[in-house]
Amino acid sequence: MKSLSQLFKAVLASLVIACPSIGFAQTKWDLASAYAPANFHTLNLNQFAADVDKTTNGKLKITVHPAASLFKAPEIKRAVQGGQAQMGEIILVNFENEWPIFGADGLPFLTDSYESAMKLYKAQKPMLEKKFAEQGMIMLYSVPWPPQGIYSKKPINSVADLKGIKWRAYSPATGRIADLVGAQPVTVQAAELAQAMATGVIEATMTSGATGVDTKMWESMKFYTDTQAWMPKNAVLINKKAFDSLDKTTQDAVLKAGAAAEVRGWESSRKVVGESAAALQKNGMNIVQPSPTLKTELQKVGAKMLEEWSSKAGSEGTALINNYRK
């Protein structure tokens, strides 16, 4: 005759066979993002989450919350750091005031191609990983936005045309540009951009073709001056305690999916450049190259900002720029 202990084990075994989900504990994570569901960064996050789900056989489920639906853009880093969300995507330049190195890829004309952007990333990456580790986070991967240009209601042929204009500032760098060209900086994050344009809160902004398509910029702006000024990067972060709570196999699955997302994201960013330009033109946007005067004047703005940034960044900034320019 079976003991009560043997009987209990037999019943439990039969339940596990009948309901496999009882056999393992599923972990659920939230991933906060600030960008539109159709944006290439968000699509990449969704693919990352799907890869993790597949590789772990559903053991780790990651829910992506786009369009600042879980936390607003400036709040995401703190939310991940504090464990309110296990993961989050931030744009690094938003946090330059916290640590100057975060703002390096927002310096105008420091990078002007995907090749130079990758070179800067390789110089910046060890510093970023160390800083995030000190703050209790892991930087899983980073992907750049396409080159930034100026959207405006009127043609911009020189810096003088920007004087007094209501200029969207989404980072310390874009706010400083406004100061240097005599524009009026107005802080507007990506999720609020379409409304800000429609209501006349802003009259010009410097951002990527991808954001222009996401927000249907052509409904409010008529000109896109393709300055290719800089290529700011997004970084995907993980709360370190949440990561450490996973078993080794699941951790490896997350890291592997993150590495694939970085490669895929850089490829997608390149592809989006042409797709965005085509979509903008199709919807009536005038895409123009910067005049020699505007380009020269903006490069002077960039040189001034690099000088100021270097002063704030100190020896860390000097080391970064030297490594980048090797």
C-alpha positions as CSV (number, residue, x, y, z in Angstrom):
1,M,0.0,0.0,0.0
2,K,1.3,3.4,-0.9
3,S,2.2,5.9,1.8
4,L,0.5,9.3,1.8
5,S,3.8,10.8,0.7
6,Q,4.0,8.5,-2.3
7,L,0.4,9.1,-3.2
8,F,0.9,12.9,-3.1
9,K,3.9,12.6,-5.4
10,A,2.0,10.5,-7.9
11,V,-0.9,13.0,-8.0
12,L,1.5,15.9,-8.5
13,A,3.3,14.1,-11.3
14,S,0.0,13.5,-13.1
15,L,-0.9,17.1,-12.8
16,V,2.4,18.2,-14.3
17,I,1.8,15.8,-17.3
18,A,-1.7,17.1,-17.7
19,C,-0.7,20.8,-17.3
20,P,2.9,21.4,-18.4
21,S,2.7,25.0,-17.3
22,I,2.8,23.8,-13.7
23,G,6.2,22.4,-14.4
24,F,8.0,25.8,-14.6
25,A,7.6,29.3,-13.3
26,Q,7.1,31.9,-15.9
27,T,8.8,35.3,-15.4
28,K,7.2,38.4,-16.8
29,W,9.1,41.6,-17.6
30,D,8.0,45.1,-18.7
31,L,10.1,47.0,-21.3
32,A,9.3,50.7,-21.4
33,S,9.9,52.7,-24.6
34,A,9.1,56.2,-25.7
35,Y,8.6,55.7,-29.4
36,A,5.7,54.9,-31.8
37,P,4.6,51.3,-32.3
38,A,5.7,51.5,-36.0
39,N,9.1,53.1,-35.3
40,F,12.0,50.8,-36.3
41,H,13.4,50.9,-32.7
42,T,10.1,49.6,-31.4
43,L,9.8,46.9,-34.0
44,N,13.3,45.8,-33.1
45,L,12.3,45.6,-29.4
46,N,9.3,43.5,-30.3
47,Q,11.5,41.1,-32.3
48,F,13.9,40.9,-29.4
49,A,11.1,40.1,-27.0
50,A,9.8,37.4,-29.5
51,D,13.3,35.9,-29.7
52,V,13.6,35.7,-26.0
53,D,10.1,34.1,-25.7
54,K,11.0,31.5,-28.4
55,T,14.5,30.7,-27.0
56,T,13.3,30.3,-23.5
57,N,10.1,28.3,-24.5
58,G,8.0,31.0,-22.9
59,K,9.9,31.0,-19.6
60,L,10.6,34.7,-19.9
61,K,7.8,36.9,-21.3
62,I,8.8,40.5,-22.1
63,T,6.0,43.0,-22.8
64,V,7.0,46.1,-24.8
65,H,5.2,49.3,-23.8
66,P,5.7,51.8,-26.7
67,A,4.8,55.5,-27.1
68,A,5.7,56.4,-23.5
69,S,2.6,54.4,-22.4
70,L,4.3,53.1,-19.2
71,F,6.7,55.9,-18.4
72,K,7.5,59.2,-20.2
73,A,10.9,59.3,-22.0
74,P,12.8,61.2,-19.2
75,E,11.4,58.8,-16.5
76,I,12.5,55.5,-18.1
77,K,16.1,55.4,-17.0
78,R,15.1,56.0,-13.4
79,A,12.3,53.5,-13.6
80,V,14.7,50.7,-14.7
81,Q,17.3,51.8,-12.2
82,G,14.7,51.6,-9.4
83,G,13.2,48.3,-10.6
84,Q,9.7,49.8,-11.5
85,A,10.4,48.3,-15.0
86,Q,12.8,45.5,-15.6
87,M,13.9,46.9,-19.0
88,G,13.7,50.2,-20.8
89,E,14.9,52.0,-23.9
90,I,16.4,55.5,-23.6
91,I,18.0,58.0,-25.9
92,L,21.4,58.7,-24.4
93,V,21.6,62.4,-25.1
94,N,18.6,63.1,-22.8
95,F,20.9,62.5,-19.9
96,E,23.9,64.6,-20.8
97,N,23.3,66.8,-17.7
98,E,23.8,63.8,-15.5
99,W,27.0,62.7,-17.2
100,P,28.6,64.4,-20.2
101,I,29.6,61.2,-22.0
102,F,25.9,60.4,-22.5
103,G,25.8,63.4,-24.8
104,A,28.7,62.7,-27.0
105,D,26.7,61.4,-29.9
106,G,24.5,64.5,-29.8
107,L,27.4,66.9,-30.7
108,P,26.7,68.4,-34.1
109,F,29.0,67.1,-36.9
110,L,31.1,64.9,-34.6
111,T,29.8,62.0,-36.7
112,D,28.4,62.2,-40.2
113,S,28.0,58.6,-41.3
114,Y,27.2,55.1,-40.0
115,E,30.9,54.3,-40.1
116,S,31.9,57.2,-37.9
117,A,28.9,56.6,-35.6
118,M,30.0,53.0,-35.1
119,K,33.6,54.2,-34.4
120,L,32.3,56.6,-31.8
121,Y,30.1,53.8,-30.3
122,K,33.1,51.5,-29.9
123,A,35.0,54.2,-28.1
124,Q,32.0,55.1,-25.9
125,K,30.8,51.6,-25.1
126,P,33.2,50.5,-22.3
127,M,32.5,53.9,-20.6
128,L,28.7,53.5,-20.9
129,E,28.8,49.9,-19.7
130,K,30.8,50.9,-16.6
131,K,28.6,53.8,-15.8
132,F,25.4,51.8,-16.1
133,A,26.9,49.0,-14.0
134,E,27.6,51.5,-11.2
135,Q,23.9,52.5,-11.4
136,G,22.7,48.9,-11.1
137,M,21.9,48.4,-14.8
138,I,23.2,46.5,-17.8
139,M,23.4,48.1,-21.2
140,L,22.1,45.3,-23.4
141,Y,22.6,47.0,-26.8
142,S,22.5,50.4,-28.5
143,V,21.2,51.5,-32.0
144,P,21.6,54.9,-33.6
145,W,18.9,57.1,-35.1
146,P,19.3,58.1,-38.8
147,P,21.2,61.4,-39.3
148,Q,19.4,64.5,-38.0
149,G,18.0,67.3,-40.2
150,I,15.9,70.4,-39.7
151,Y,12.1,70.4,-40.3
152,S,10.6,73.8,-40.7
153,K,7.6,75.7,-42.0
154,K,9.8,78.0,-44.1
155,P,13.1,77.5,-46.0
156,I,16.2,77.7,-43.8
157,N,19.1,79.1,-45.8
158,S,21.2,80.5,-42.9
159,V,21.3,80.6,-39.1
160,A,19.6,84.0,-39.3
161,D,16.5,82.3,-40.5
162,L,16.2,80.4,-37.2
163,K,16.3,83.6,-35.0
164,G,13.3,83.8,-32.8
165,I,11.7,80.6,-34.1
166,K,10.0,78.2,-31.7
167,W,12.5,75.3,-31.7
168,R,11.8,71.9,-30.3
169,A,14.4,70.9,-27.7
170,Y,14.4,67.2,-26.7
171,S,17.9,67.1,-25.1
172,P,20.5,69.5,-23.6
173,A,22.3,69.6,-26.9
174,T,19.2,70.6,-29.0
175,G,18.4,73.2,-26.3
176,R,22.0,74.6,-26.6
177,I,21.7,74.8,-30.4
178,A,18.6,77.0,-29.9
179,D,20.6,79.3,-27.6
180,L,23.5,79.6,-30.1
181,V,21.3,80.3,-33.1
182,G,18.9,82.7,-31.3
183,A,15.9,80.4,-31.5
184,Q,13.3,79.9,-28.7
185,P,13.8,76.4,-27.2
186,V,10.6,74.5,-26.3
187,T,10.9,71.1,-24.6
188,V,8.8,68.5,-26.4
189,Q,9.3,64.7,-26.2
190,A,8.7,62.4,-29.1
191,A,5.3,61.2,-27.9
192,E,4.0,64.8,-27.7
193,L,5.6,66.0,-30.9
194,A,2.6,65.7,-33.4
195,Q,0.3,67.6,-31.1
196,A,3.0,70.3,-30.4
197,M,3.4,70.9,-34.2
198,A,-0.4,70.9,-34.9
199,T,-1.0,73.5,-32.2
200,G,1.9,75.7,-33.2
201,V,3.8,75.1,-30.0
202,I,6.9,74.6,-32.2
203,E,7.8,75.9,-35.6
204,A,11.0,73.9,-36.3
205,T,12.8,70.8,-35.0
206,M,16.0,69.0,-35.6
207,T,15.4,65.2,-35.8
208,S,15.6,62.2,-38.0
209,G,13.6,61.2,-41.1
210,A,12.2,58.3,-39.1
211,T,10.6,60.6,-36.5
212,G,9.3,62.8,-39.3
213,V,7.4,59.8,-40.7
214,D,6.2,58.6,-37.3
215,T,4.7,62.0,-36.5
216,K,3.5,62.8,-40.1
217,M,5.6,65.9,-40.0
218,W,4.3,66.9,-43.4
219,E,1.0,67.9,-41.9
220,S,2.7,70.9,-40.1
221,M,6.1,71.4,-41.7
222,K,6.9,71.8,-45.4
223,F,10.7,71.7,-45.5
224,Y,13.3,69.2,-44.4
225,T,16.9,70.4,-44.7
226,D,19.1,67.3,-44.7
227,T,22.0,68.6,-42.6
228,Q,23.0,65.1,-41.3
229,A,24.1,66.8,-38.2
230,W,24.5,63.9,-35.8
231,M,23.3,60.4,-35.0
232,P,22.1,60.0,-31.4
233,K,21.8,56.5,-30.1
234,N,19.2,54.7,-28.1
235,A,20.3,52.2,-25.4
236,V,18.3,49.3,-24.1
237,L,18.9,48.8,-20.3
238,I,18.1,45.9,-17.9
239,N,17.8,46.2,-14.1
240,K,20.8,44.2,-12.8
241,K,18.9,42.6,-9.9
242,A,16.2,41.4,-12.3
243,F,18.8,40.0,-14.6
244,D,20.6,38.3,-11.8
245,S,17.4,36.6,-10.7
246,L,17.2,34.7,-14.0
247,D,18.8,31.3,-14.3
248,K,22.0,31.0,-16.5
249,T,20.2,29.6,-19.5
250,T,17.7,32.4,-19.6
251,Q,20.4,35.0,-19.0
252,D,22.3,33.7,-22.0
253,A,19.1,33.8,-24.1
254,V,18.6,37.5,-23.2
255,L,22.2,38.4,-24.1
256,K,22.1,36.5,-27.3
257,A,18.8,38.1,-28.4
258,G,20.3,41.5,-27.4
259,A,23.4,41.0,-29.5
260,A,21.2,40.0,-32.5
261,A,19.0,43.1,-31.9
262,E,22.0,45.4,-32.0
263,V,23.1,44.1,-35.4
264,R,19.6,44.1,-36.7
265,G,19.0,47.6,-35.4
266,W,22.0,49.2,-37.1
267,E,20.9,47.6,-40.4
268,S,17.4,48.8,-39.9
269,S,18.6,52.3,-39.2
270,R,20.5,52.4,-42.4
271,K,17.5,51.1,-44.3
272,V,15.1,53.6,-42.8
273,V,17.1,56.6,-44.2
274,G,16.0,55.9,-47.8
275,E,12.5,54.7,-46.8
276,S,11.9,57.9,-44.7
277,A,13.0,60.2,-47.4
278,A,10.7,58.5,-49.9
279,A,7.8,58.7,-47.5
280,L,8.4,62.4,-46.7
281,Q,8.6,63.3,-50.4
282,K,5.5,61.2,-51.3
283,N,3.6,63.3,-48.7
284,G,4.7,66.7,-50.1
285,M,7.8,67.4,-48.0
286,N,10.4,69.5,-49.7
287,I,13.8,67.8,-49.0
288,V,16.6,70.2,-49.6
289,Q,20.4,70.1,-49.1
290,P,21.8,72.8,-46.7
291,S,23.2,75.9,-48.4
292,P,27.0,76.4,-48.1
293,T,26.3,79.3,-45.7
294,L,24.0,77.2,-43.4
295,K,26.4,74.3,-43.4
296,T,29.4,76.5,-42.5
297,E,27.4,78.3,-39.7
298,L,26.1,75.1,-38.2
299,Q,29.6,73.6,-38.2
300,K,30.7,76.6,-36.2
301,V,27.9,75.9,-33.8
302,G,29.1,72.3,-33.6
303,A,32.7,73.4,-32.9
304,K,31.5,75.7,-30.1
305,M,29.4,72.9,-28.5
306,L,32.3,70.5,-28.7
307,E,34.5,73.0,-26.9
308,E,31.9,73.5,-24.2
309,W,31.3,69.8,-23.9
310,S,35.0,69.0,-23.6
311,S,35.3,71.5,-20.8
312,K,32.5,69.8,-18.8
313,A,33.6,66.2,-19.7
314,G,37.1,66.7,-18.5
315,S,39.6,63.8,-18.8
316,E,36.9,61.3,-19.6
317,G,35.8,63.4,-22.5
318,T,39.3,63.9,-23.8
319,A,40.0,60.2,-23.6
320,L,36.7,59.5,-25.5
321,I,37.4,62.0,-28.3
322,N,41.1,60.8,-28.6
323,N,40.0,57.2,-28.9
324,Y,37.3,58.1,-31.5
325,R,39.8,60.1,-33.6
326,K,42.6,57.5,-33.6
